[in-house]
Amino acid sequence: LIWNVNDGNLLNEINYHQDIVFSAAWNYNGSKIFTTCKDKMLRIFDSRSGKLLNENTGHQGNKPMKGIFLRDGCLFTTGFSRTAERQYALW
């Protein structure tokens, strides 16, 4: 859920995740939200409309993955391979 902190009103509900969300990060101007999920998917949403902009598979390990937006709009994630080796990725 995205709330307006000034008046407490609900602005958007993002309801695309079928499993636990491991991390969520805003881009630098606040127009997009990037999430990583237990279903091993990376998703980018428009924060103002809640619309899904992009979806792709991430790290394939069973441990949680985390991600952030970089200033230039790229995504940086950390996670694990299927054999539990640490991985870093730039998307």
The 8 nearest C-alpha neighbors of each residue, nearest first, counted from 0:
[[1, 12, 11, 13, 2, 9, 10, 14],
 [2, 0, 11, 10, 9, 12, 3, 46],
 [1, 3, 9, 10, 8, 4, 7, 0],
 [2, 4, 7, 8, 5, 6, 9, 10],
 [3, 5, 7, 6, 2, 8, 1, 9],
 [6, 4, 3, 7, 8, 2, 9, 10],
 [5, 7, 8, 4, 3, 2, 9, 10],
 [8, 6, 4, 3, 5, 2, 9, 10],
 [9, 7, 3, 6, 2, 10, 4, 5],
 [8, 10, 2, 11, 1, 3, 7, 0],
 [11, 9, 2, 1, 8, 3, 12, 0],
 [12, 10, 1, 0, 49, 9, 13, 48],
 [11, 13, 0, 14, 1, 49, 10, 9],
 [14, 12, 49, 15, 0, 11, 50, 1],
 [13, 15, 16, 12, 17, 0, 49, 11],
 [16, 14, 13, 17, 51, 42, 18, 50],
 [15, 17, 18, 14, 20, 36, 19, 13],
 [16, 18, 15, 19, 38, 14, 36, 37],
 [17, 19, 16, 37, 38, 20, 36, 15],
 [20, 18, 37, 36, 21, 17, 16, 38],
 [19, 21, 36, 22, 35, 37, 18, 34],
 [22, 20, 36, 35, 19, 63, 65, 37],
 [23, 21, 35, 65, 34, 20, 66, 24],
 [22, 24, 34, 33, 32, 35, 25, 21],
 [23, 25, 33, 67, 32, 34, 26, 68],
 [26, 24, 32, 29, 31, 33, 27, 68],
 [25, 27, 29, 68, 31, 28, 32, 30],
 [28, 26, 29, 70, 25, 68, 30, 69],
 [29, 27, 30, 26, 25, 31, 70, 72],
 [30, 28, 26, 25, 27, 31, 46, 32],
 [29, 31, 46, 28, 45, 47, 26, 32],
 [32, 30, 45, 46, 44, 26, 29, 25],
 [31, 33, 25, 44, 24, 43, 46, 26],
 [32, 34, 43, 24, 23, 42, 25, 44],
 [35, 33, 23, 42, 22, 41, 43, 36],
 [36, 34, 41, 22, 21, 20, 40, 65],
 [35, 37, 20, 21, 38, 39, 40, 19],
 [36, 38, 39, 19, 18, 20, 21, 63],
 [37, 39, 36, 40, 18, 17, 19, 16],
 [40, 38, 37, 57, 36, 56, 59, 58],
 [41, 39, 56, 57, 38, 55, 36, 35],
 [40, 42, 35, 55, 54, 57, 34, 56],
 [43, 41, 54, 34, 53, 33, 40, 44],
 [42, 44, 33, 53, 52, 32, 51, 54],
 [45, 43, 51, 32, 52, 31, 50, 46],
 [44, 46, 31, 49, 50, 47, 48, 30],
 [47, 45, 31, 49, 30, 48, 44, 32],
 [46, 48, 45, 49, 30, 11, 10, 31],
 [47, 49, 50, 45, 46, 11, 44, 10],
 [50, 48, 45, 46, 13, 44, 47, 11],
 [49, 51, 45, 48, 44, 52, 46, 13],
 [52, 50, 44, 53, 43, 49, 45, 42],
 [53, 51, 44, 43, 50, 45, 54, 42],
 [54, 52, 43, 42, 51, 55, 44, 41],
 [53, 55, 42, 41, 43, 40, 52, 56],
 [56, 54, 41, 40, 57, 42, 53, 39],
 [57, 55, 40, 41, 39, 58, 54, 59],
 [56, 58, 40, 39, 41, 59, 55, 35],
 [57, 59, 78, 60, 79, 80, 39, 56],
 [58, 60, 80, 81, 39, 57, 79, 61],
 [61, 59, 81, 80, 79, 62, 58, 83],
 [60, 62, 63, 59, 81, 79, 83, 37],
 [61, 63, 60, 79, 64, 78, 83, 37],
 [64, 62, 21, 78, 61, 65, 37, 60],
 [65, 63, 78, 77, 35, 62, 21, 66],
 [64, 66, 22, 77, 76, 35, 21, 78],
 [65, 67, 76, 75, 77, 22, 35, 74],
 [66, 68, 75, 24, 74, 69, 76, 33],
 [69, 67, 74, 26, 73, 72, 75, 70],
 [68, 70, 73, 72, 71, 74, 67, 75],
 [69, 71, 72, 27, 68, 73, 26, 74],
 [72, 70, 69, 73, 68, 74, 27, 26],
 [73, 71, 69, 70, 68, 74, 26, 27],
 [74, 72, 69, 71, 90, 68, 75, 89],
 [73, 75, 68, 90, 89, 69, 67, 76],
 [76, 74, 89, 67, 66, 88, 90, 68],
 [77, 75, 66, 88, 65, 87, 67, 74],
 [76, 78, 87, 65, 64, 86, 88, 66],
 [77, 79, 64, 86, 58, 85, 63, 87],
 [78, 80, 85, 60, 86, 83, 84, 58],
 [79, 81, 60, 83, 84, 82, 59, 58],
 [80, 82, 60, 83, 59, 79, 61, 84],
 [81, 83, 80, 84, 60, 79, 85, 59],
 [84, 82, 80, 79, 81, 60, 85, 61],
 [85, 83, 80, 79, 82, 86, 81, 60],
 [84, 86, 79, 78, 83, 80, 87, 77],
 [87, 85, 79, 78, 77, 84, 80, 88],
 [86, 88, 77, 76, 78, 85, 89, 75],
 [89, 87, 76, 75, 90, 77, 86, 74],
 [88, 90, 75, 74, 76, 73, 87, 77],
 [89, 74, 73, 88, 75, 76, 72, 68]]
